[in-house]
Amino acid sequence: MTTHAVSSATTGSVVRSYVALTKPRVIELLLVTTVPVMVLAERGLPNLWLVVATVVGGALSAGSANAFNMVIDQDIDTLMGRTQARPLVTGAITPRAALVFASILAAGSVALLWVFTTPLAAVLSFAAIGFYVVIYTLWLKRRSEQNIIWGGIAGCFPVLIGWAAVTGDLSVEAWILFLVVFLWTPPHYWPLSMKYRDDYDNADVPMLAVVRTAPVVGVQVILYAWATVAASLLLVPLAPMGVLYTTVALVTGGWFIFESHRLYARSLAGDDMKPMKVFGASISYLSLLFVSVGVDPLLPW
């Protein structure tokens, strides 16, 4: 292999490591909630460059928060099987370099949103990073079984950022969608923590699945799934939303609830709980729900 090829391979691996710091798959899901909200706020198609600026700014914000999280949680990640390939654990990136990278992303996000969208969107971006890093990662994650419930608020900010980027304010529709994501986060994440219960237990992280029995977790998943679907239906009379959104909210919400009940039933029976079925259903539910949020206002009826 030539020196140039080795250099290219090294550069490529470094770039991939920095991208991994941002948790790109998490960012994808967060951005799914941003663009449709902008369409709803505009009641039509918003300016393309505004969308681009908001999406890029939101991605930088989420990437910054995730990178800070990896620096703080390096010790935990070392102990958990599913996180041992992360760049700080493998030594591909130093903690100092990761901190600098996270800080640059944070500054870039706030500056981009302030200049090209609205000051409120920029302030919300800064608040989202601070909430995820300080409230969730530093305070709640290692101390409370309620960590995902309240720490999950950070994942609700893209909804507010998208709305604020278009309107410069926050109205009731934005807060309803914020509530939907807030209520959705625990039944989305708790099944994942059930699958990786031993990892979290080994790292002494008090996820609900570690400190409570599987049936107790199953009940909580059911309650939050029902609450999520109920909150989504508030948008129908208040936005108001049409037939497409209403149908999607009911059908996909019913599926989400059904899988939640199946998880609980399997936990009582002592069977293989298959928690990732609920995890997968939760992702599909939120994605389809927010796609309908963006498409419904464009329909002629």
C-alpha positions as CSV (number, residue, x, y, z in Angstrom):
1,M,0.0,0.0,0.0
2,T,1.4,3.4,-0.9
3,T,2.0,6.2,1.5
4,H,-0.9,8.2,-0.1
5,A,-3.2,5.2,0.3
6,V,-2.3,4.8,4.0
7,S,-2.7,8.6,4.6
8,S,-6.2,8.5,2.9
9,A,-7.2,5.4,5.0
10,T,-6.0,7.2,8.1
11,T,-7.9,10.4,7.3
12,G,-11.0,8.4,6.5
13,S,-10.9,6.6,9.8
14,V,-10.4,9.8,11.7
15,V,-13.4,11.4,9.9
16,R,-15.5,8.4,10.6
17,S,-14.5,8.5,14.3
18,Y,-15.6,12.2,14.6
19,V,-18.8,11.4,12.8
20,A,-19.4,8.5,15.3
21,L,-19.0,11.0,18.2
22,T,-22.2,12.8,17.0
23,K,-24.3,9.6,17.1
24,P,-25.6,10.1,13.5
25,R,-28.5,7.6,13.8
26,V,-29.9,9.5,16.8
27,I,-29.6,12.8,14.8
28,E,-31.6,11.3,12.0
29,L,-34.5,10.6,14.2
30,L,-34.4,14.0,15.8
31,L,-34.4,15.7,12.4
32,V,-37.5,13.7,11.4
33,T,-39.4,15.7,13.9
34,T,-38.0,19.1,12.7
35,V,-38.9,19.5,9.1
36,P,-42.5,18.4,9.3
37,V,-43.1,20.8,12.2
38,M,-41.7,23.6,9.9
39,V,-44.3,22.7,7.3
40,L,-47.1,22.8,9.9
41,A,-45.9,26.2,11.2
42,E,-45.8,27.6,7.7
43,R,-49.1,25.9,6.7
44,G,-47.2,25.2,3.5
45,L,-43.7,24.7,2.2
46,P,-41.2,26.9,4.1
47,N,-38.3,28.6,2.4
48,L,-35.8,26.0,1.3
49,W,-32.8,27.8,2.6
50,L,-34.5,28.3,6.0
51,V,-35.1,24.5,6.1
52,V,-31.5,23.8,5.2
53,A,-30.2,26.3,7.9
54,T,-32.5,24.8,10.5
55,V,-31.6,21.2,9.7
56,V,-27.9,21.9,9.6
57,G,-28.1,23.9,12.8
58,G,-30.2,21.2,14.5
59,A,-27.8,18.5,13.4
60,L,-24.8,20.5,14.8
61,S,-26.7,21.0,18.1
62,A,-27.6,17.3,18.5
63,G,-24.1,16.2,17.4
64,S,-22.5,18.6,19.9
65,A,-24.7,17.2,22.8
66,N,-23.9,13.7,21.8
67,A,-20.2,14.3,21.6
68,F,-20.2,16.0,25.1
69,N,-22.1,12.9,26.3
70,M,-19.5,10.5,25.0
71,V,-16.7,12.4,26.8
72,I,-18.6,12.4,30.1
73,D,-19.7,8.7,29.8
74,Q,-16.4,7.3,28.6
75,D,-16.1,5.3,31.8
76,I,-19.6,3.8,31.4
77,D,-19.1,3.1,27.7
78,T,-15.9,1.1,28.5
79,L,-18.0,-1.3,30.7
80,M,-20.9,-1.8,28.2
81,G,-20.7,-4.2,25.4
82,R,-22.8,-2.2,22.9
83,T,-20.6,0.9,23.4
84,Q,-17.1,-0.5,23.5
85,A,-16.5,0.4,19.8
86,R,-17.1,4.1,20.4
87,P,-14.1,6.3,19.4
88,L,-13.2,7.5,22.9
89,V,-13.2,3.9,24.3
90,T,-11.0,2.6,21.4
91,G,-8.7,5.6,21.7
92,A,-9.3,6.8,18.2
93,I,-10.0,10.3,19.5
94,T,-8.8,11.8,22.8
95,P,-11.2,13.4,25.3
96,R,-9.6,16.8,24.7
97,A,-10.1,16.6,21.0
98,A,-13.7,15.5,21.5
99,L,-14.4,18.4,23.8
100,V,-13.0,20.9,21.3
101,F,-15.0,19.2,18.5
102,A,-18.2,19.3,20.6
103,S,-17.6,23.0,21.5
104,I,-17.1,23.9,17.9
105,L,-20.3,22.2,16.9
106,A,-22.2,23.9,19.7
107,A,-20.9,27.4,18.7
108,G,-21.6,26.7,15.0
109,S,-25.2,25.6,15.8
110,V,-26.1,28.7,17.8
111,A,-24.4,31.1,15.3
112,L,-26.0,29.5,12.3
113,L,-29.5,29.5,13.7
114,W,-29.1,33.0,15.1
115,V,-28.0,34.4,11.7
116,F,-30.1,32.4,9.3
117,T,-33.3,31.6,11.3
118,T,-34.4,33.4,14.5
119,P,-32.8,34.3,17.8
120,L,-35.3,32.1,19.6
121,A,-34.3,29.0,17.6
122,A,-30.6,29.7,18.5
123,V,-31.4,30.1,22.2
124,L,-33.4,26.8,22.1
125,S,-30.5,25.1,20.5
126,F,-28.2,26.3,23.3
127,A,-30.7,25.2,25.9
128,A,-31.1,21.8,24.3
129,I,-27.3,21.1,24.5
130,G,-27.1,22.4,28.1
131,F,-30.1,20.3,29.1
132,Y,-28.8,17.1,27.6
133,V,-25.3,17.5,29.0
134,V,-25.9,19.0,32.4
135,I,-29.4,17.8,33.4
136,Y,-29.4,14.3,31.8
137,T,-25.8,13.2,31.5
138,L,-24.2,14.8,34.5
139,W,-27.1,14.8,37.0
140,L,-29.9,12.3,36.2
141,K,-28.4,9.4,34.3
142,R,-26.3,7.9,37.1
143,R,-28.6,8.9,40.0
144,S,-32.2,8.3,39.2
145,E,-34.5,5.7,37.5
146,Q,-36.4,8.8,36.3
147,N,-33.4,9.7,34.1
148,I,-35.0,9.0,30.7
149,I,-38.3,10.6,31.7
150,W,-36.9,14.0,32.4
151,G,-33.6,13.7,30.5
152,G,-35.7,13.0,27.4
153,I,-36.8,16.6,27.4
154,A,-33.6,17.4,25.5
155,G,-34.9,15.3,22.6
156,C,-38.1,17.4,22.4
157,F,-36.2,20.6,21.5
158,P,-36.0,19.9,17.8
159,V,-39.7,20.4,17.6
160,L,-39.5,23.8,19.2
161,I,-36.5,24.8,17.2
162,G,-38.2,23.9,13.9
163,W,-41.3,25.9,14.9
164,A,-39.4,28.9,16.2
165,A,-37.2,29.0,13.0
166,V,-40.4,29.6,11.0
167,T,-42.5,31.8,13.3
168,G,-40.1,33.3,15.8
169,D,-42.4,32.2,18.6
170,L,-43.9,29.1,20.2
171,S,-47.6,28.4,19.9
172,V,-49.8,25.7,21.3
173,E,-49.2,23.3,18.3
174,A,-45.5,23.3,19.0
175,W,-46.0,22.5,22.7
176,I,-48.4,19.7,21.9
177,L,-45.8,18.1,19.6
178,F,-43.2,18.7,22.3
179,L,-45.5,16.8,24.7
180,V,-45.8,13.9,22.2
181,V,-42.0,13.5,22.0
182,F,-41.7,13.9,25.7
183,L,-44.2,11.1,26.4
184,W,-42.9,8.9,23.6
185,T,-39.3,8.9,24.8
186,P,-39.7,6.5,27.9
187,P,-41.6,3.8,26.1
188,H,-39.1,4.1,23.2
189,Y,-36.0,3.8,25.4
190,W,-37.1,1.5,28.2
191,P,-37.4,-1.6,25.9
192,L,-33.9,-0.9,24.7
193,S,-32.7,-0.8,28.3
194,M,-34.5,-4.1,28.9
195,K,-32.5,-5.7,26.1
196,Y,-29.2,-4.3,27.4
197,R,-30.2,-4.6,31.1
198,D,-27.0,-6.5,32.0
199,D,-24.9,-3.7,30.4
200,Y,-26.5,-1.0,32.4
201,D,-26.4,-3.1,35.6
202,N,-22.6,-3.7,35.0
203,A,-22.1,0.0,34.6
204,D,-24.2,0.8,37.6
205,V,-26.6,3.0,35.7
206,P,-30.1,2.9,37.3
207,M,-32.2,2.5,34.2
208,L,-35.8,1.4,35.1
209,A,-35.1,-2.1,33.7
210,V,-32.2,-2.5,36.1
211,V,-34.0,-1.4,39.3
212,R,-37.5,-2.7,38.6
213,T,-38.9,-6.0,37.5
214,A,-39.9,-6.6,33.9
215,P,-43.7,-6.5,34.5
216,V,-43.3,-3.1,36.3
217,V,-41.4,-1.8,33.3
218,G,-44.0,-3.3,31.0
219,V,-46.8,-1.4,32.8
220,Q,-44.9,1.9,32.5
221,V,-44.3,1.3,28.8
222,I,-48.1,0.7,28.3
223,L,-49.1,3.8,30.3
224,Y,-46.7,6.1,28.4
225,A,-47.6,4.6,25.0
226,W,-51.3,5.4,25.7
227,A,-50.4,8.9,26.9
228,T,-48.4,9.5,23.8
229,V,-51.2,8.6,21.5
230,A,-53.7,10.6,23.5
231,A,-51.4,13.7,23.3
232,S,-51.0,13.3,19.5
233,L,-54.8,13.4,19.1
234,L,-54.9,16.8,20.8
235,L,-53.4,18.3,17.6
236,V,-56.5,17.2,15.6
237,P,-58.9,19.9,17.0
238,L,-56.3,22.5,18.0
239,A,-54.1,22.7,14.9
240,P,-56.5,21.6,13.3
241,M,-55.3,18.5,11.5
242,G,-57.1,16.6,8.7
243,V,-58.0,13.0,7.8
244,L,-54.5,11.9,6.9
245,Y,-52.9,12.9,10.3
246,T,-55.9,11.6,12.3
247,T,-55.8,8.2,10.5
248,V,-52.0,7.9,10.9
249,A,-52.2,8.9,14.6
250,L,-54.8,6.3,15.3
251,V,-53.5,3.4,13.2
252,T,-49.8,3.7,14.0
253,G,-50.6,4.7,17.6
254,G,-52.8,1.5,17.9
255,W,-49.9,-0.6,16.7
256,F,-47.5,1.1,19.2
257,I,-49.9,0.4,22.0
258,F,-50.5,-3.2,20.9
259,E,-46.8,-4.0,20.9
260,S,-46.6,-2.4,24.4
261,H,-49.3,-4.7,25.7
262,R,-47.6,-7.7,24.1
263,L,-44.4,-6.8,25.9
264,Y,-46.2,-6.7,29.2
265,A,-48.0,-10.0,28.5
266,R,-44.7,-11.8,27.7
267,S,-43.1,-10.4,30.8
268,L,-45.8,-11.8,32.9
269,A,-45.6,-15.2,31.2
270,G,-41.8,-15.3,31.6
271,D,-41.3,-15.7,27.9
272,D,-38.7,-14.0,25.7
273,M,-40.0,-10.5,26.0
274,K,-38.7,-9.3,22.5
275,P,-38.4,-5.7,23.7
276,M,-36.9,-4.6,20.4
277,K,-40.3,-5.1,18.8
278,V,-41.6,-2.3,20.9
279,F,-38.4,-0.3,20.2
280,G,-38.9,-0.7,16.4
281,A,-42.6,0.0,16.6
282,S,-41.9,3.2,18.5
283,I,-39.5,4.5,15.9
284,S,-41.9,3.7,13.0
285,Y,-44.7,5.3,14.9
286,L,-42.9,8.6,15.6
287,S,-41.5,8.7,12.0
288,L,-44.9,8.1,10.4
289,L,-46.7,10.5,12.7
290,F,-44.4,13.4,12.0
291,V,-44.4,12.7,8.2
292,S,-48.1,13.1,8.4
293,V,-47.7,16.3,10.4
294,G,-45.7,17.6,7.4
295,V,-47.9,16.2,4.6
296,D,-51.4,16.9,6.1
297,P,-51.2,20.7,5.8
298,L,-50.3,20.4,2.1
299,L,-53.4,18.4,1.2
300,P,-56.3,20.3,-0.4
301,W,-58.8,19.0,2.1
